[in-house]
């Protein structure tokens, strides 16, 4: 069932104020008159000033099957407000940050798993329909409210610190948990045209300024001119010569830098050279540069060179880490004298091949943890990819049901998260990419395979690519079996398609045997 959201109006006020009298709400909710007045002020369209947070809160009602059951409130957190040091230093540097608060007012909806689902669904709705640039969310339950913290963490929030609530607010003087949920900002790499040439040439001044920190002593050419404006090479040839390419980088709709590629390589067998690469200071240090570099390499397959001035220590550190992460450490690094820079001919040159098959077998660093609501979209995506592969082999049996089927599975997975008879685990990389998942059902043993005790039936079990079965798959199945064993399970039953040879091979290596198979066919 889909949870729906809308802004609070006057029609909701009686319901909300009835909720505020519930004992479970009064224990932790801010029930001051100023807060109540602010809810009314918002519902009536903010026609007069409000003393409660200067009238900045937006209030929302959650519905399930047309029945209201929860209220949420959001406020955009900025450096302009007195929000405390811990929140201030965690504001988004790329998009917008919002503080949240939330209550289930209708007791009828307690204990049914709606707590974390409502919060997670609301964040998805908020980012899609209200503010696509919202990439950081903050919530701060009191430390004596462990149930709230548990619900929020199941919705994908992470506990980052504790702090003392200050100011004229509910909860002042008490320790609160600061929980954070972050999303990757939307980064676009757009092939530039001649219309973009002035923009890139202007940014190049700041590019040279950045370089001058570590390269400014190389020659007098790095000195700032008398007019106080740094100068750069003219990059117009990147817009005129077919062997060169220019790209603008944007974070959301804001210009964030540029990338210039050429084929002026020192080794004639190499195809591409990273001519110039610049991310403006505002967007440095958050992983955006690495994402851009790796996407550029994915867009331009072949043999690459990246040339770095030796004195540019920060660039050396960045490129070695980015290239190593992309290639799994398979690259060459050597010092060469180049012909295109008379002031600094000596360069450190990285060489690597994006087409090398070793790239397809890289296993990133990852952890296996209990699944949470924020994983579900990725889980559905992995499941969809598997189902489409199965459909090619058995089109009658594994027919993809389209977006409606995805939505049904998404809702099903959400329900399983709250089902005590299911155990769910997710493999997450160190870059927060979902690499695989496993769902196990605790059930009575089938009569023909009954050694005594419960059976762990694993039906949904996916990894991102077949080369991850030995690493990610092994850790996932070991984790789910250990959790099931603690619940009295004595045997494992895993479902696998007959044509899924990588998975079948993996399961055989896990000391599992084929117990039975289905033979399927149509009736003509």
C-alpha positions as CSV (number, residue, x, y, z in Angstrom):
1,X,0.0,0.0,0.0
2,X,1.3,3.4,-1.0
3,X,1.7,6.1,1.6
4,X,0.6,9.5,0.4
5,X,1.7,13.0,1.6
6,X,0.3,16.5,1.5
7,X,0.8,19.8,3.2
8,X,-1.3,20.4,6.3
9,X,-4.4,22.5,5.8
10,X,-7.2,23.7,8.1
11,X,-9.0,20.5,7.4
12,X,-6.3,18.6,9.3
13,X,-6.2,20.7,12.4
14,X,-8.8,18.8,14.5
15,X,-7.1,15.5,13.7
16,X,-3.6,16.9,14.6
17,X,-4.7,18.4,17.9
18,X,-6.4,15.2,18.9
19,X,-3.1,13.4,18.2
20,X,-1.3,15.9,20.4
21,X,-3.4,14.8,23.4
22,X,-2.2,11.1,23.0
23,X,0.1,10.1,25.9
24,X,2.7,8.6,23.5
25,X,2.9,12.0,21.8
26,X,2.9,14.2,24.9
27,X,5.9,12.2,26.2
28,X,8.4,13.5,23.6
29,X,6.6,16.0,21.3
30,X,6.9,19.7,21.6
31,X,3.5,20.6,22.9
32,X,4.1,24.2,23.7
33,X,1.5,26.7,22.8
34,X,3.9,28.4,20.4
35,X,4.3,25.2,18.5
36,X,0.5,24.7,18.3
37,X,0.0,28.3,17.2
38,X,2.7,27.7,14.4
39,X,0.8,24.7,13.1
40,X,-2.4,26.8,12.8
41,X,-0.4,29.7,11.3
42,X,1.0,27.3,8.6
43,X,-2.4,25.7,7.9
44,X,-3.9,29.2,7.4
45,X,-1.3,30.2,4.9
46,X,1.3,32.1,7.0
47,X,-0.6,35.3,6.8
48,X,0.9,36.7,10.0
49,X,4.5,36.3,11.4
50,X,5.2,33.4,13.7
51,X,7.5,33.4,16.7
52,X,8.1,29.7,16.4
53,X,11.4,29.2,14.4
54,X,10.4,32.4,12.5
55,X,7.6,30.5,10.8
56,X,10.1,28.4,8.7
57,X,8.6,25.0,9.4
58,X,6.5,23.2,6.7
59,X,4.0,20.6,8.0
60,X,2.9,17.5,6.2
61,X,0.2,14.8,6.7
62,X,0.8,11.2,5.8
63,X,-2.2,9.1,4.5
64,X,-2.6,5.4,4.1
65,X,-5.7,4.4,2.1
66,X,-7.1,7.9,2.6
67,X,-6.8,7.7,6.4
68,X,-4.4,10.3,8.0
69,X,-2.1,8.7,10.5
70,X,1.1,10.8,10.9
71,X,2.5,14.3,10.8
72,X,5.9,15.4,9.6
73,X,7.6,18.7,9.8
74,X,10.6,20.0,7.8
75,X,12.8,23.0,8.0
76,X,15.7,24.0,5.8
77,X,18.8,24.2,7.9
78,X,21.3,26.9,6.9
79,X,24.3,28.7,8.3
80,X,22.2,31.8,8.8
81,X,20.4,30.1,11.8
82,X,21.7,29.3,15.2
83,X,21.6,25.5,14.8
84,X,24.6,24.5,16.9
85,X,28.1,23.6,15.9
86,X,27.4,19.9,15.3
87,X,24.7,20.5,12.8
88,X,26.5,23.5,11.2
89,X,29.5,21.5,10.2
90,X,27.3,18.8,8.6
91,X,25.3,21.0,6.3
92,X,25.4,19.9,2.7
93,X,28.1,21.6,0.6
94,X,26.5,20.5,-2.6
95,X,22.7,20.9,-2.2
96,X,20.2,21.6,0.6
97,X,19.9,20.3,4.2
98,X,16.6,19.8,6.0
99,X,15.8,19.0,9.6
100,X,12.9,16.6,10.2
101,X,10.6,15.7,13.0
102,X,7.9,13.2,12.8
103,X,5.1,11.4,14.8
104,X,2.6,8.7,14.2
105,X,-0.5,10.2,15.8
106,X,-3.0,7.5,15.1
107,X,-2.5,4.6,17.5
108,X,-4.2,2.2,15.1
109,X,-1.0,2.3,13.0
110,X,1.4,1.3,15.9
111,X,3.4,-1.9,15.6
112,X,2.8,-2.5,12.0
113,X,6.1,-1.4,10.5
114,X,4.9,2.0,9.3
115,X,7.5,3.9,11.4
116,X,10.6,3.6,9.2
117,X,8.6,3.1,6.0
118,X,6.8,6.4,6.4
119,X,10.0,8.4,7.0
120,X,11.8,6.7,4.1
121,X,8.9,7.1,1.7
122,X,8.5,10.8,2.7
123,X,12.1,11.6,2.0
124,X,11.8,10.0,-1.4
125,X,8.6,12.0,-2.0
126,X,10.2,15.2,-0.7
127,X,13.2,14.9,-3.0
128,X,11.1,14.0,-6.1
129,X,8.3,16.5,-5.7
130,X,9.5,19.3,-3.4
131,X,13.2,19.9,-3.5
132,X,15.4,17.7,-5.9
133,X,18.5,19.4,-4.4
134,X,17.7,18.0,-0.9
135,X,20.7,15.7,-0.3
136,X,21.1,15.9,3.5
137,X,18.5,15.2,6.1
138,X,19.0,15.6,9.9
139,X,16.9,14.3,12.7
140,X,17.7,14.5,16.4
141,X,15.7,12.3,18.8
142,X,16.2,12.6,22.5
143,X,18.7,10.1,23.9
144,X,15.9,8.7,26.3
145,X,13.8,7.8,23.2
146,X,15.6,4.7,21.9
147,X,12.6,3.5,19.9
148,X,12.7,6.7,17.8
149,X,16.4,6.3,17.1
150,X,15.8,2.6,16.1
151,X,13.0,3.6,13.7
152,X,15.1,6.4,12.1
153,X,18.1,4.2,11.6
154,X,16.0,1.6,9.9
155,X,15.0,4.4,7.6
156,X,18.6,4.8,6.6
157,X,19.8,7.4,9.1
158,X,23.2,7.1,10.7
159,X,24.1,8.1,14.2
160,X,27.0,10.7,13.9
161,X,27.2,12.2,17.4
162,X,25.4,13.3,20.6
163,X,24.8,16.9,21.6
164,X,23.2,18.9,24.3
165,X,20.0,20.6,23.0
166,X,20.1,24.4,23.7
167,X,17.8,27.3,23.3
168,X,14.2,28.0,24.1
169,X,12.9,24.7,22.6
170,X,11.4,21.5,23.7
171,X,14.1,19.1,25.0
172,X,16.5,21.9,25.9
173,X,19.1,20.7,28.5
174,X,18.8,17.1,27.4
175,X,21.2,15.0,25.4
176,X,20.0,14.3,21.9
177,X,21.3,12.0,19.2
178,X,22.2,13.6,15.9
179,X,21.3,11.3,13.0
180,X,22.1,12.0,9.3
181,X,21.0,10.6,6.0
182,X,22.9,11.8,3.0
183,X,22.4,11.3,-0.8
184,X,24.9,11.6,-3.6
185,X,24.4,14.9,-5.4
186,X,23.3,14.8,-9.0
187,X,26.5,15.3,-11.1
188,X,26.3,15.9,-14.9
189,X,29.1,15.8,-17.4
190,X,28.0,17.8,-20.5
191,X,30.0,18.0,-23.7
192,X,30.8,21.7,-24.2
193,X,30.2,23.7,-27.3
194,X,31.8,26.9,-28.5
195,X,29.1,28.8,-26.6
196,X,30.7,27.4,-23.4
197,X,34.2,28.4,-24.4
198,X,34.1,31.8,-22.5
199,X,32.9,30.1,-19.4
200,X,35.6,27.5,-19.4
201,X,38.3,30.1,-20.2
202,X,37.1,32.3,-17.3
203,X,37.2,29.3,-14.9
204,X,40.7,28.6,-16.1
205,X,41.9,31.7,-14.1
206,X,40.8,29.9,-10.9
207,X,42.3,26.7,-12.2
208,X,45.7,28.4,-12.5
209,X,45.2,30.0,-9.0
210,X,44.5,26.6,-7.5
211,X,47.7,25.2,-9.2
212,X,49.8,28.1,-8.0
213,X,49.6,26.9,-4.4
214,X,52.0,24.1,-5.2
215,X,53.3,25.0,-8.7
216,X,53.7,28.7,-8.4
217,X,57.5,28.6,-7.8
218,X,58.3,26.7,-11.0
219,X,58.8,29.8,-13.1
220,X,58.0,33.5,-13.3
221,X,55.2,32.6,-15.7
222,X,53.2,31.6,-12.6
223,X,53.4,35.1,-11.1
224,X,50.1,37.0,-10.9
225,X,50.0,39.7,-13.6
226,X,49.9,43.4,-12.8
227,X,46.1,43.6,-13.4
228,X,45.6,41.0,-10.6
229,X,44.0,38.4,-13.0
230,X,45.6,35.0,-13.5
231,X,46.0,34.0,-17.1
232,X,45.8,30.5,-18.6
233,X,46.5,28.9,-22.0
234,X,43.9,29.6,-24.6
235,X,41.7,26.5,-24.6
236,X,39.9,27.4,-27.9
237,X,41.6,24.5,-29.7
238,X,39.6,22.1,-27.5
239,X,36.5,23.3,-29.3
240,X,38.0,23.3,-32.8
241,X,40.1,20.2,-33.2
242,X,38.3,16.8,-33.6
243,X,41.0,15.0,-31.5
244,X,40.1,17.1,-28.5
245,X,37.1,17.3,-26.3
246,X,35.8,19.7,-23.7
247,X,33.2,19.0,-20.9
248,X,31.4,21.1,-18.4
249,X,30.7,19.6,-15.0
250,X,27.6,20.6,-13.1
251,X,26.3,19.7,-9.6
252,X,22.6,19.9,-9.9
253,X,22.3,23.0,-12.2
254,X,25.4,24.8,-10.9
255,X,28.6,24.9,-12.8
256,X,31.2,22.9,-10.9
257,X,34.3,22.7,-13.2
258,X,35.5,21.4,-16.5
259,X,37.4,18.5,-18.1
260,X,39.6,18.8,-21.3
261,X,40.8,15.7,-23.1
262,X,43.3,15.4,-25.9
263,X,45.3,12.7,-27.7
264,X,48.7,14.2,-27.2
265,X,50.1,11.2,-25.4
266,X,53.8,10.5,-24.8
267,X,53.3,6.9,-25.7
268,X,51.9,6.5,-29.2
269,X,50.0,3.4,-28.2
270,X,47.9,5.3,-25.7
271,X,44.7,7.0,-26.9
272,X,43.6,9.6,-24.3
273,X,45.4,12.1,-22.2
274,X,43.7,14.0,-19.3
275,X,44.7,17.5,-20.6
276,X,43.1,19.7,-17.9
277,X,40.8,18.8,-15.0
278,X,39.3,21.3,-12.6
279,X,36.6,21.1,-9.9
280,X,36.0,24.5,-8.2
281,X,36.8,24.8,-4.5
282,X,33.2,24.7,-3.3
283,X,32.9,21.2,-4.6
284,X,36.3,19.8,-3.7
285,X,36.8,17.2,-1.0
286,X,33.4,15.5,-1.3
287,X,34.2,12.8,-3.8
288,X,32.8,14.6,-6.8
289,X,36.1,14.9,-8.6
290,X,36.6,11.1,-8.3
291,X,33.1,10.5,-9.7
292,X,33.8,12.8,-12.6
293,X,37.1,11.3,-13.4
294,X,35.8,7.7,-13.4
295,X,32.8,8.6,-15.5
296,X,35.1,10.2,-18.0
297,X,37.1,7.0,-18.2
298,X,34.0,5.0,-18.6
299,X,32.9,7.3,-21.4
300,X,36.2,7.0,-23.3
301,X,37.5,3.4,-23.3
302,X,41.1,2.7,-24.3
303,X,44.6,3.4,-23.1
304,X,45.0,6.4,-21.0
305,X,47.7,8.8,-19.7
306,X,47.4,11.2,-16.8
307,X,50.3,13.6,-16.5
308,X,51.1,15.4,-13.2
309,X,53.7,18.0,-12.3
310,X,55.8,16.4,-9.5
311,X,55.5,19.4,-7.2
312,X,51.7,19.2,-7.4
313,X,51.5,16.9,-4.4
314,X,47.8,17.1,-3.8
315,X,47.1,16.2,-7.5
316,X,49.5,13.3,-7.3
317,X,47.7,12.0,-4.2
318,X,44.3,12.4,-5.9
319,X,45.1,10.8,-9.2
320,X,46.9,7.9,-7.7
321,X,44.0,7.1,-5.5
322,X,41.4,7.6,-8.2
323,X,43.2,5.6,-10.8
324,X,44.0,2.8,-8.3
325,X,40.4,2.6,-7.3
326,X,39.2,2.5,-10.9
327,X,41.7,-0.1,-12.1
328,X,42.1,-2.2,-8.9
329,X,45.7,-1.1,-8.7
330,X,46.5,-2.1,-12.3
331,X,48.4,0.9,-13.7
332,X,51.9,2.1,-14.5
333,X,53.5,5.1,-12.9
334,X,56.7,6.5,-14.1
335,X,58.7,9.7,-14.5
336,X,59.1,11.0,-18.0
337,X,60.3,14.2,-19.8
338,X,57.5,15.6,-21.9
339,X,57.9,17.8,-25.0
340,X,54.9,20.1,-24.5
341,X,56.0,22.0,-21.4
342,X,59.4,23.8,-21.5
343,X,59.1,25.1,-18.0
344,X,58.3,21.8,-16.4
345,X,59.2,19.0,-18.8
346,X,59.6,16.4,-16.0
347,X,56.2,14.7,-15.3
348,X,54.9,11.8,-13.4
349,X,52.7,9.9,-15.8
350,X,50.1,7.3,-14.9
351,X,49.2,4.8,-17.7
352,X,46.2,2.4,-17.6
353,X,43.8,0.6,-19.9
354,X,40.1,1.0,-19.3
355,X,39.4,-2.0,-21.5
356,X,41.6,-4.4,-19.5
357,X,39.6,-7.3,-18.4
358,X,41.0,-7.0,-15.0
359,X,38.6,-4.1,-14.4
360,X,35.7,-6.4,-14.7
361,X,37.0,-8.5,-11.8
362,X,37.7,-5.9,-9.3
363,X,36.1,-6.5,-5.9
364,X,35.6,-3.3,-4.0
365,X,35.8,-3.0,-0.2
366,X,32.4,-3.8,1.3
367,X,30.5,-4.6,4.4
368,X,27.5,-6.8,5.0
369,X,24.8,-5.4,7.2
370,X,21.1,-5.7,8.0
371,X,19.0,-4.4,5.2
372,X,17.2,-1.1,5.6
373,X,14.5,0.8,3.8
374,X,17.0,3.0,1.9
375,X,18.3,-0.2,0.2
376,X,15.1,-1.2,-1.4
377,X,15.3,0.7,-4.7
378,X,18.8,-0.8,-5.3
379,X,17.5,-4.2,-4.3
380,X,14.6,-4.0,-6.8
381,X,17.0,-2.8,-9.5
382,X,19.3,-5.8,-8.9
383,X,16.4,-8.1,-8.9
384,X,15.1,-6.6,-12.1
385,X,18.4,-7.1,-13.8
386,X,18.5,-10.8,-12.8
387,X,14.9,-11.3,-13.9
388,X,15.6,-9.9,-17.3
389,X,18.6,-12.3,-17.7
390,X,16.3,-15.2,-16.6
391,X,13.7,-14.0,-19.1
392,X,16.1,-14.4,-22.0
393,X,16.6,-18.1,-21.0
394,X,13.0,-18.9,-20.0
395,X,10.7,-16.3,-21.4
396,X,7.5,-18.1,-20.4
397,X,8.5,-18.6,-16.8
398,X,10.5,-15.4,-16.1
399,X,8.5,-12.7,-17.8
400,X,9.3,-9.2,-16.6
401,X,6.1,-7.5,-15.3
402,X,7.3,-3.9,-16.0
403,X,7.1,-0.9,-13.7
404,X,4.0,-2.3,-12.0
405,X,5.9,-5.4,-11.1
406,X,8.8,-3.4,-9.7
407,X,6.4,-1.4,-7.5
408,X,4.8,-4.6,-6.2
409,X,8.2,-6.0,-5.4
410,X,9.3,-2.8,-3.7
411,X,6.3,-2.9,-1.4
412,X,6.8,-6.6,-0.8
413,X,10.4,-6.0,0.3
414,X,9.3,-3.2,2.6
415,X,6.8,-5.6,4.3
416,X,9.5,-8.3,4.7
417,X,11.8,-5.8,6.5
418,X,9.2,-5.7,9.3
419,X,8.4,-9.5,9.3
420,X,10.1,-11.3,12.1
421,X,10.1,-14.5,10.0
422,X,12.4,-13.0,7.4
423,X,16.1,-12.1,7.7
424,X,17.5,-9.6,5.1
425,X,21.1,-8.5,4.6
426,X,22.7,-6.1,2.2
427,X,26.3,-5.9,0.9
428,X,27.4,-2.2,0.6
429,X,30.7,-1.0,-0.9
430,X,32.9,1.7,0.7
431,X,31.4,4.1,-1.8
432,X,27.9,3.2,-0.5
433,X,27.0,1.2,-3.6
434,X,24.7,-1.8,-3.1
435,X,26.6,-4.9,-4.4
436,X,24.1,-7.6,-3.5
437,X,21.4,-8.7,-1.0
438,X,19.9,-11.9,0.4
439,X,16.5,-12.6,1.9
440,X,15.8,-15.7,3.9
441,X,12.5,-16.9,5.2
442,X,12.3,-19.0,8.4
443,X,9.7,-21.7,7.8
444,X,8.9,-25.3,8.8
445,X,10.9,-27.9,7.0
446,X,9.3,-29.5,3.9
447,X,8.2,-33.1,4.8
448,X,10.6,-34.7,2.4
449,X,13.6,-32.7,3.7
450,X,12.9,-32.6,7.5
451,X,16.0,-33.1,9.7
452,X,14.2,-31.4,12.6
453,X,14.1,-27.7,13.3
454,X,13.3,-24.8,11.0
455,X,14.4,-24.3,7.4
456,X,16.0,-21.2,6.0
457,X,14.5,-20.7,2.5
458,X,16.5,-18.3,0.3
459,X,14.7,-17.2,-2.8
460,X,15.8,-13.6,-3.4
461,X,19.6,-13.6,-3.6
462,X,21.4,-11.3,-6.0
463,X,24.8,-9.9,-6.6
464,X,25.7,-7.0,-8.9
465,X,27.8,-9.1,-11.3
466,X,28.8,-12.8,-11.5
467,X,32.4,-12.0,-10.5
468,X,31.1,-11.0,-7.0
469,X,29.7,-14.4,-6.1
470,X,32.9,-15.7,-4.4
471,X,33.3,-12.5,-2.4
472,X,30.0,-10.8,-1.8
473,X,27.9,-13.9,-2.3
474,X,30.0,-15.9,0.2
475,X,29.8,-13.2,2.9
476,X,26.0,-12.7,2.4
477,X,25.1,-16.4,2.6
478,X,27.4,-16.9,5.7
479,X,25.8,-13.9,7.4
480,X,22.2,-15.0,6.7
481,X,22.9,-18.6,7.8
482,X,24.5,-17.4,11.1
483,X,21.5,-15.2,11.8
484,X,19.1,-18.0,11.0
485,X,21.0,-20.5,13.1
486,X,20.5,-18.3,16.2
487,X,16.8,-18.6,15.5
488,X,16.8,-22.4,15.5
489,X,17.3,-23.1,11.8
490,X,18.9,-26.5,11.0
491,X,19.0,-26.5,7.2
492,X,19.2,-24.2,4.2
493,X,17.1,-24.3,1.0
494,X,18.2,-22.0,-1.9
495,X,16.2,-21.4,-5.1
496,X,18.3,-21.1,-8.3
497,X,17.4,-20.9,-12.0
498,X,18.5,-23.9,-14.0
499,X,20.4,-21.8,-16.5
500,X,22.1,-19.5,-13.9
501,X,25.5,-21.3,-14.1
502,X,27.6,-18.8,-12.1
503,X,25.1,-19.0,-9.2
504,X,24.8,-22.8,-9.4
505,X,28.6,-23.2,-9.4
506,X,28.8,-20.9,-6.4
507,X,26.1,-22.7,-4.5
508,X,27.8,-26.1,-5.2
509,X,31.0,-24.7,-3.7
510,X,29.0,-23.8,-0.5
511,X,28.4,-27.5,0.3
512,X,24.9,-27.3,-1.0
513,X,23.5,-30.1,-3.2
514,X,20.7,-30.2,-5.8
515,X,17.7,-31.7,-4.0
516,X,15.1,-31.4,-6.8
517,X,14.4,-29.5,-10.0
518,X,11.3,-28.3,-11.8
519,X,10.6,-29.1,-15.5
520,X,8.4,-26.4,-17.0
521,X,6.6,-26.2,-20.3
522,X,3.4,-24.9,-21.9
523,X,0.4,-26.9,-22.9
524,X,-0.3,-26.8,-26.6
